[in-house]
Amino acid sequence: MDILHKYEMESRYIELELTETVEEAEADQVISFMKKMKENGIALSIDDFGTGYSSLNLLRTFPVDVLKLDKTFLNRMEESDRIVLSNIIRMASELHMCVVVEGVENWQQVDYLKQMNCKVVQGFLFDEPLPKDVFEKKMKTGKYEKTA
């Protein structure tokens, strides 16, 4: 918070990403930290959800705004995968979390996720991670073609 104040940044432009690998012993400290960030207007997300032994308890106890689902959910796209993914998307949405599926690489995956009412995706289909100067140039010029 001191850094935000020092540089006169508005907290609404900040989103902190946390991974789901929080030890049970640390959970109370993490929840306390998260609540303090939320009180100060900072958005919170859980990144790479589903990479470890995900605990659905995180969805219930952590005050997050965004749930970023790992690209491994798109690896097989079989019936059992669809059932798990669609229910996580539905559950997170009902908990008023924005759901982002990471690792989208083709339009078949986009269509697959649309069927599950997933509204936000990210991945190499759209672009690769960019250095700040390249991103800013794309934003200023309106040229959004992939760099690779």
PASEBA-1860 file (N, C-alpha, C; in nm, 3 decimals):
! residues 148
1> MDILHKYE> 0.083/-0.118/0.000/0.000/0.000/0.000/0.088/0.125/0.000 ~ 0.202/0.116/0.068/0.295/0.230/0.070/0.343/0.263/-0.071 ~ 0.370/0.162/-0.150/0.417/0.184/-0.287/0.307/0.249/-0.371 ~ 0.184/0.203/-0.355/0.073/0.265/-0.429/0.061/0.414/-0.394 ~ 0.071/0.443/-0.266/0.061/0.583/-0.224/0.181/0.664/-0.273 ~ 0.299/0.606/-0.265/0.421/0.677/-0.307/0.411/0.720/-0.454 ~ 0.360/0.631/-0.539/0.353/0.660/-0.683/0.215/0.709/-0.727 ~ 0.130/0.736/-0.629/-0.005/0.789/-0.654/-0.082/0.702/-0.754
9> MESRYIEL> -0.073/0.572/-0.734/-0.145/0.475/-0.818/-0.282/0.448/-0.758 ~ -0.380/0.433/-0.844/-0.512/0.395/-0.797/-0.516/0.242/-0.783 ~ -0.565/0.195/-0.672/-0.565/0.051/-0.646/-0.653/-0.027/-0.743 ~ -0.748/0.038/-0.806/-0.837/-0.034/-0.898/-0.764/-0.085/-1.022 ~ -0.641/-0.036/-1.044/-0.562/-0.083/-1.158/-0.471/-0.200/-1.122 ~ -0.478/-0.246/-0.999/-0.389/-0.351/-0.953/-0.467/-0.480/-0.928 ~ -0.410/-0.590/-0.976/-0.465/-0.723/-0.946/-0.350/-0.811/-0.900 ~ -0.362/-0.866/-0.783/-0.261/-0.957/-0.730/-0.300/-1.099/-0.764
17> ELTETVEE> -0.204/-1.173/-0.818/-0.228/-1.314/-0.850/-0.163/-1.401/-0.744 ~ -0.240/-1.494/-0.693/-0.190/-1.590/-0.595/-0.203/-1.729/-0.655 ~ -0.115/-1.818/-0.618/-0.130/-1.955/-0.663/-0.212/-2.031/-0.560 ~ -0.262/-2.147/-0.601/-0.346/-2.225/-0.510/-0.264/-2.306/-0.411 ~ -0.133/-2.300/-0.417/-0.048/-2.382/-0.332/-0.019/-2.313/-0.199 ~ -0.123/-2.295/-0.120/-0.109/-2.235/0.011/-0.117/-2.348/0.114 ~ -0.018/-2.351/0.201/-0.019/-2.450/0.307/-0.132/-2.419/0.404 ~ -0.192/-2.523/0.459/-0.303/-2.504/0.551/-0.263/-2.416/0.669
25> AEADQVIS> -0.140/-2.431/0.715/-0.092/-2.351/0.828/-0.084/-2.203/0.794 ~ -0.067/-2.170/0.666/-0.056/-2.031/0.622/-0.191/-1.971/0.586 ~ -0.293/-2.051/0.576/-0.422/-2.007/0.523/-0.477/-1.885/0.595 ~ -0.472/-1.884/0.728/-0.527/-1.770/0.803/-0.453/-1.641/0.770 ~ -0.319/-1.649/0.758/-0.240/-1.531/0.724/-0.273/-1.483/0.583 ~ -0.286/-1.577/0.491/-0.317/-1.540/0.353/-0.455/-1.476/0.343 ~ -0.552/-1.534/0.410/-0.688/-1.478/0.409/-0.688/-1.338/0.468 ~ -0.616/-1.318/0.576/-0.606/-1.186/0.638/-0.544/-1.086/0.541
33> FMKKMKEN> -0.436/-1.125/0.474/-0.371/-1.041/0.374/-0.468/-1.008/0.261 ~ -0.539/-1.110/0.212/-0.633/-1.090/0.101/-0.743/-0.992/0.140 ~ -0.796/-1.006/0.259/-0.901/-0.916/0.304/-0.851/-0.772/0.310 ~ -0.727/-0.755/0.356/-0.670/-0.620/0.362/-0.656/-0.562/0.221 ~ -0.614/-0.642/0.126/-0.600/-0.594/-0.011/-0.738/-0.556/-0.067 ~ -0.838/-0.641/-0.045/-0.974/-0.612/-0.093/-1.028/-0.483/-0.030 ~ -1.002/-0.464/0.099/-1.047/-0.342/0.167/-0.986/-0.218/0.104 ~ -0.870/-0.234/0.044/-0.800/-0.123/-0.020/-0.825/-0.117/-0.170
41> GIALSIDD> -0.922/-0.193/-0.219/-0.964/-0.184/-0.358/-0.879/-0.261/-0.458 ~ -0.796/-0.352/-0.410/-0.711/-0.430/-0.499/-0.780/-0.561/-0.533 ~ -0.787/-0.591/-0.662/-0.850/-0.716/-0.707/-0.754/-0.832/-0.682 ~ -0.812/-0.950/-0.658/-0.733/-1.069/-0.631/-0.772/-1.181/-0.726 ~ -0.672/-1.259/-0.766/-0.701/-1.374/-0.851/-0.621/-1.494/-0.803 ~ -0.675/-1.612/-0.830/-0.601/-1.736/-0.809/-0.556/-1.779/-0.947 ~ -0.425/-1.792/-0.964/-0.366/-1.825/-1.093/-0.339/-1.975/-1.102 ~ -0.349/-2.028/-1.222/-0.319/-2.169/-1.250/-0.401/-2.265/-1.165
49> FGTGYSSL> -0.526/-2.228/-1.138/-0.614/-2.315/-1.059/-0.628/-2.448/-1.132 ~ -0.606/-2.556/-1.059/-0.619/-2.689/-1.116/-0.487/-2.756/-1.145 ~ -0.375/-2.688/-1.117/-0.245/-2.749/-1.148/-0.200/-2.845/-1.040 ~ -0.241/-2.822/-0.919/-0.204/-2.909/-0.807/-0.325/-2.988/-0.765 ~ -0.327/-3.021/-0.640/-0.446/-3.087/-0.585/-0.537/-2.975/-0.535 ~ -0.612/-2.920/-0.628/-0.696/-2.805/-0.598/-0.794/-2.835/-0.486 ~ -0.808/-2.739/-0.402/-0.906/-2.751/-0.296/-1.023/-2.658/-0.328 ~ -1.139/-2.716/-0.341/-1.256/-2.632/-0.366/-1.283/-2.540/-0.247
57> NLLRTFPV> -1.222/-2.573/-0.134/-1.234/-2.488/-0.017/-1.177/-2.349/-0.044 ~ -1.077/-2.341/-0.132/-1.021/-2.210/-0.168/-1.128/-2.119/-0.225 ~ -1.215/-2.176/-0.308/-1.320/-2.096/-0.371/-1.418/-2.042/-0.267 ~ -1.435/-2.118/-0.163/-1.530/-2.079/-0.058/-1.470/-1.979/0.040 ~ -1.341/-1.994/0.071/-1.282/-1.913/0.177/-1.199/-1.796/0.130 ~ -1.141/-1.803/0.012/-1.056/-1.693/-0.035/-1.142/-1.588/-0.105 ~ -1.129/-1.462/-0.066/-1.211/-1.356/-0.127/-1.154/-1.309/-0.261 ~ -1.161/-1.396/-0.361/-1.099/-1.361/-0.490/-1.202/-1.308/-0.590
65> DVLKLDKT> -1.153/-1.229/-0.684/-1.235/-1.171/-0.789/-1.224/-1.250/-0.918 ~ -1.107/-1.310/-0.940/-1.078/-1.377/-1.066/-1.023/-1.517/-1.039 ~ -1.074/-1.614/-1.111/-1.022/-1.751/-1.104/-0.965/-1.785/-1.240 ~ -0.833/-1.804/-1.246/-0.767/-1.836/-1.371/-0.742/-1.986/-1.376 ~ -0.811/-2.052/-1.469/-0.801/-2.197/-1.481/-0.683/-2.234/-1.571 ~ -0.606/-2.328/-1.526/-0.487/-2.370/-1.598/-0.521/-2.434/-1.731 ~ -0.430/-2.421/-1.826/-0.450/-2.474/-1.961/-0.463/-2.627/-1.964 ~ -0.425/-2.695/-1.858/-0.437/-2.841/-1.857/-0.582/-2.886/-1.872
73> FLNRMEES> -0.677/-2.798/-1.841/-0.818/-2.833/-1.858/-0.854/-2.848/-2.006 ~ -0.768/-2.797/-2.094/-0.797/-2.804/-2.238/-0.720/-2.916/-2.309 ~ -0.639/-2.989/-2.235/-0.552/-3.088/-2.299/-0.627/-3.198/-2.372 ~ -0.731/-3.255/-2.310/-0.798/-3.370/-2.371/-0.935/-3.337/-2.428 ~ -1.010/-3.254/-2.363/-1.145/-3.214/-2.404/-1.238/-3.335/-2.422 ~ -1.226/-3.432/-2.333/-1.316/-3.548/-2.333/-1.434/-3.520/-2.241 ~ -1.530/-3.608/-2.239/-1.653/-3.586/-2.163/-1.627/-3.559/-2.015 ~ -1.541/-3.636/-1.952/-1.514/-3.614/-1.809/-1.448/-3.478/-1.787
81> DRIVLSNI> -1.361/-3.436/-1.880/-1.297/-3.305/-1.870/-1.401/-3.194/-1.884 ~ -1.493/-3.211/-1.978/-1.598/-3.112/-2.000/-1.685/-3.096/-1.877 ~ -1.719/-3.207/-1.813/-1.804/-3.203/-1.694/-1.734/-3.126/-1.582 ~ -1.608/-3.158/-1.556/-1.533/-3.090/-1.450/-1.518/-2.942/-1.481 ~ -1.474/-2.911/-1.601/-1.450/-2.773/-1.640/-1.577/-2.690/-1.637 ~ -1.684/-2.741/-1.694/-1.808/-2.664/-1.699/-1.863/-2.639/-1.558 ~ -1.846/-2.734/-1.469/-1.895/-2.714/-1.333/-1.808/-2.617/-1.253 ~ -1.678/-2.618/-1.276/-1.592/-2.518/-1.211/-1.628/-2.379/-1.261
89> IRMASELH> -1.648/-2.364/-1.391/-1.686/-2.234/-1.448/-1.819/-2.187/-1.389 ~ -1.916/-2.276/-1.384/-2.047/-2.240/-1.330/-2.037/-2.203/-1.182 ~ -1.966/-2.285/-1.105/-1.954/-2.261/-0.962/-1.883/-2.128/-0.934 ~ -1.772/-2.103/-1.002/-1.699/-1.978/-0.981/-1.785/-1.858/-1.023 ~ -1.856/-1.871/-1.132/-1.945/-1.762/-1.176/-2.053/-1.734/-1.073 ~ -2.110/-1.840/-1.016/-2.213/-1.822/-0.913/-2.156/-1.760/-0.786 ~ -2.025/-1.775/-0.765/-1.958/-1.711/-0.652/-1.910/-1.570/-0.689 ~ -1.956/-1.521/-0.804/-1.927/-1.385/-0.853/-1.779/-1.364/-0.882
97> MCVVVEGV> -1.716/-1.468/-0.934/-1.577/-1.458/-0.977/-1.574/-1.453/-1.128 ~ -1.485/-1.372/-1.181/-1.459/-1.375/-1.324/-1.374/-1.499/-1.350 ~ -1.410/-1.578/-1.449/-1.335/-1.699/-1.482/-1.256/-1.674/-1.610 ~ -1.126/-1.703/-1.604/-1.037/-1.690/-1.719/-0.976/-1.827/-1.744 ~ -0.993/-1.879/-1.864/-0.926/-2.005/-1.898/-0.799/-1.969/-1.975 ~ -0.688/-2.016/-1.922/-0.557/-1.986/-1.981/-0.517/-2.092/-2.083 ~ -0.426/-2.055/-2.170/-0.367/-2.152/-2.262/-0.447/-2.181/-2.387 ~ -0.536/-2.091/-2.426/-0.618/-2.113/-2.545/-0.530/-2.093/-2.669
105> ENWQQVDY> -0.525/-2.196/-2.753/-0.436/-2.193/-2.869/-0.506/-2.208/-3.003 ~ -0.638/-2.240/-3.003/-0.707/-2.255/-3.130/-0.856/-2.222/-3.113 ~ -0.923/-2.203/-3.226/-1.065/-2.162/-3.224/-1.155/-2.276/-3.178 ~ -1.114/-2.399/-3.194/-1.192/-2.512/-3.143/-1.205/-2.501/-2.990 ~ -1.097/-2.462/-2.925/-1.101/-2.444/-2.779/-1.192/-2.328/-2.741 ~ -1.189/-2.221/-2.818/-1.277/-2.107/-2.791/-1.423/-2.152/-2.800 ~ -1.458/-2.223/-2.906/-1.595/-2.272/-2.922/-1.635/-2.366/-2.808 ~ -1.544/-2.452/-2.770/-1.565/-2.547/-2.659/-1.596/-2.470/-2.530
113> LKQMNCKV> -1.521/-2.364/-2.505/-1.541/-2.285/-2.383/-1.666/-2.199/-2.390 ~ -1.702/-2.152/-2.507/-1.827/-2.075/-2.524/-1.946/-2.161/-2.484 ~ -1.941/-2.289/-2.519/-2.051/-2.380/-2.485/-2.067/-2.392/-2.334 ~ -1.961/-2.364/-2.259/-1.966/-2.372/-2.113/-1.993/-2.237/-2.049 ~ -2.023/-2.139/-2.132/-2.051/-2.003/-2.085/-1.928/-1.936/-2.024 ~ -1.811/-1.973/-2.073/-1.688/-1.907/-2.032/-1.673/-1.782/-2.118 ~ -1.658/-1.668/-2.053/-1.658/-1.541/-2.123/-1.521/-1.480/-2.144 ~ -1.419/-1.530/-2.071/-1.286/-1.472/-2.082/-1.183/-1.582/-2.100
121> VQGFLFDE> -1.100/-1.566/-2.202/-0.992/-1.662/-2.228/-0.865/-1.585/-2.258 ~ -0.753/-1.653/-2.242/-0.627/-1.593/-2.282/-0.537/-1.703/-2.335 ~ -0.447/-1.666/-2.422/-0.354/-1.765/-2.474/-0.287/-1.720/-2.602 ~ -0.200/-1.804/-2.651/-0.122/-1.774/-2.771/-0.207/-1.758/-2.896 ~ -0.332/-1.803/-2.894/-0.420/-1.779/-3.008/-0.429/-1.628/-3.035 ~ -0.426/-1.550/-2.931/-0.443/-1.405/-2.943/-0.310/-1.330/-2.947 ~ -0.216/-1.372/-2.867/-0.082/-1.313/-2.869/0.003/-1.381/-2.763 ~ 0.131/-1.355/-2.771/0.227/-1.407/-2.675/0.249/-1.300/-2.568
129> PLPKDVFE> 0.311/-1.336/-2.455/0.348/-1.232/-2.358/0.439/-1.130/-2.426 ~ 0.413/-1.003/-2.400/0.485/-0.897/-2.471/0.563/-0.808/-2.375 ~ 0.678/-0.758/-2.422/0.746/-0.654/-2.344/0.658/-0.529/-2.341 ~ 0.673/-0.450/-2.239/0.589/-0.332/-2.219/0.589/-0.241/-2.342 ~ 0.707/-0.214/-2.401/0.713/-0.120/-2.513/0.638/-0.173/-2.636 ~ 0.644/-0.302/-2.660/0.572/-0.360/-2.775/0.421/-0.352/-2.751 ~ 0.380/-0.385/-2.628/0.238/-0.377/-2.593/0.186/-0.234/-2.610 ~ 0.260/-0.139/-2.557/0.218/0.001/-2.567/0.208/0.046/-2.713
137> KKMKTGKY> 0.303/0.003/-2.796/0.299/0.038/-2.938/0.174/-0.020/-3.003 ~ 0.142/-0.145/-2.972/0.020/-0.206/-3.028/-0.104/-0.130/-2.984 ~ -0.107/-0.090/-2.858/-0.224/-0.017/-2.808/-0.237/0.120/-2.875 ~ -0.126/0.187/-2.896/-0.129/0.321/-2.956/-0.161/0.317/-3.105 ~ -0.109/0.217/-3.175/-0.128/0.212/-3.320/-0.255/0.137/-3.360 ~ -0.310/0.060/-3.268/-0.428/-0.019/-3.300/-0.397/-0.142/-3.383 ~ -0.270/-0.175/-3.396/-0.230/-0.294/-3.473/-0.212/-0.410/-3.377 ~ -0.303/-0.506/-3.385/-0.308/-0.613/-3.289/-0.267/-0.749/-3.347
145> EKTA> -0.204/-0.750/-3.463/-0.166/-0.879/-3.520/-0.062/-0.944/-3.429 ~ -0.063/-1.078/-3.433/0.032/-1.152/-3.351/0.174/-1.117/-3.391 ~ 0.263/-1.119/-3.292/0.402/-1.086/-3.319/0.480/-1.208/-3.367 ~ 0.431/-1.328/-3.339/0.505/-1.449/-3.378/0.433/-1.523/-3.489
END
